[in-house]
Structures are given as structure tokens and as C-alpha cells.
Amino acid sequence: MNSDLSTALAREYTRIYDDLLAAADRLELLRRMPDEEEGVNANATAALHAVRFAVMSLHPAVPTTPPPGFRQSDARLLELAAHWREAALGLD
């Protein structure tokens, strides 16, 4: 692969990784804001787990960045995302 292309891809992956981490932080704050039932916000929580899964999936492509501050397996994040997706969409 062309060196310039490799550098551009690495820069973009890093930018996206940083954006996803920032989105996860914002979603963490939103999910703690009570919804109508005074519980955690199911929609924000579903999105949080999906974004965290994206972060975990992308991290190997950006080896120069520190690992995310959360430690969950991909399988656990998928399980959580499925559960909270059902709650957010009222499917449970």
C-alpha cells in the first residue's frame, strides 16, 4: 500500500476512534439522566453499548492509541447492546 495512503488511513482511523470515545462519554452522561420512569435512559444506554462495541472493533486498527477506558469483551458488549436495544425499542 502507498505510504501516503497508509498515513491518511491511520489518521482517519485515529480521528474516528477519538470521535467514538467522545460520543461514548457523552452517552454515558445522557444515560444517567432519568427518563420518565426515573431510571437510566434506555435509548442512550443502547447507543452507548453500540458505540463501545464500535470502539472495541476499531481499536486494533489504531495501535498507537491507548485502549479504551472500559474493559468488556466484544461478546458482552453485543449482549448488552441487544438487551438495551430491546428496552429502548419497547420490545421486551
C-alpha positions in Angstrom: 0.0 0.0 0.0 1.2 3.5 -0.8 2.8 5.2 2.2 0.7 8.4 1.8 -2.5 6.3 1.7 -1.4 4.3 4.8 -0.7 7.6 6.7 -4.1 9.0 5.6 -5.9 5.9 6.7 -4.2 5.8 10.0 -5.0 9.4 10.6 -8.7 8.8 9.8 -9.0 5.7 11.9 -7.5 7.7 14.8 -9.9 10.6 14.3 -12.9 8.2 14.2 -11.7 6.3 17.2 -11.4 9.6 19.2 -14.8 10.7 18.0 -16.3 7.4 19.1 -14.7 7.7 22.6 -16.1 11.2 22.9 -19.5 10.0 21.9 -19.4 7.2 24.4 -18.5 9.8 27.2 -21.5 12.0 26.2 -23.8 9.0 26.0 -22.7 7.9 29.5 -23.8 11.3 30.8 -27.1 11.2 29.0 -28.0 7.7 30.1 -27.7 8.7 33.7 -30.2 11.4 33.2 -33.5 10.0 34.4 -36.2 9.3 31.8 -40.0 9.4 32.5 -39.7 6.3 34.8 -36.8 7.7 36.8 -34.4 5.0 35.6 -31.5 5.1 33.2 -32.3 6.2 29.7 -32.7 3.0 27.7 -32.1 4.8 24.3 -28.8 6.4 25.4 -27.7 3.1 27.0 -28.4 1.1 23.8 -26.4 3.6 21.8 -23.6 3.6 24.4 -23.2 -0.1 24.1 -23.2 0.1 20.3 -20.6 2.8 20.3 -18.4 0.9 22.8 -18.6 -2.1 20.5 -17.5 0.1 17.6 -14.6 1.4 19.7 -13.5 -2.2 20.7 -13.8 -3.2 17.0 -11.8 -0.3 15.7 -9.0 -0.3 18.4 -6.8 -2.9 16.6 -6.7 -0.6 13.6 -5.2 2.2 15.7 -2.4 0.5 17.7 -0.8 3.9 18.6 -3.8 4.9 20.7 -4.4 3.9 24.3 -7.0 1.2 24.8 -10.5 2.4 25.8 -11.1 3.1 29.5 -13.8 0.3 29.7 -13.0 -3.4 29.8 -15.7 -5.5 28.3 -15.4 -8.3 25.8 -16.9 -7.9 22.4 -19.4 -10.7 23.2 -20.5 -9.0 26.4 -20.9 -5.7 24.6 -23.1 -7.4 21.9 -25.2 -9.0 24.6 -25.7 -5.7 26.4 -26.4 -3.9 23.1 -29.1 -6.4 22.3 -30.7 -6.2 25.7 -30.8 -2.4 25.7 -31.9 -2.2 22.1 -35.0 -4.2 23.1 -35.6 -2.0 26.1 -35.1 1.2 24.0 -37.5 0.0 21.3 -40.0 -1.4 23.8 -39.5 -5.0 22.6 -39.1 -6.6 26.0 
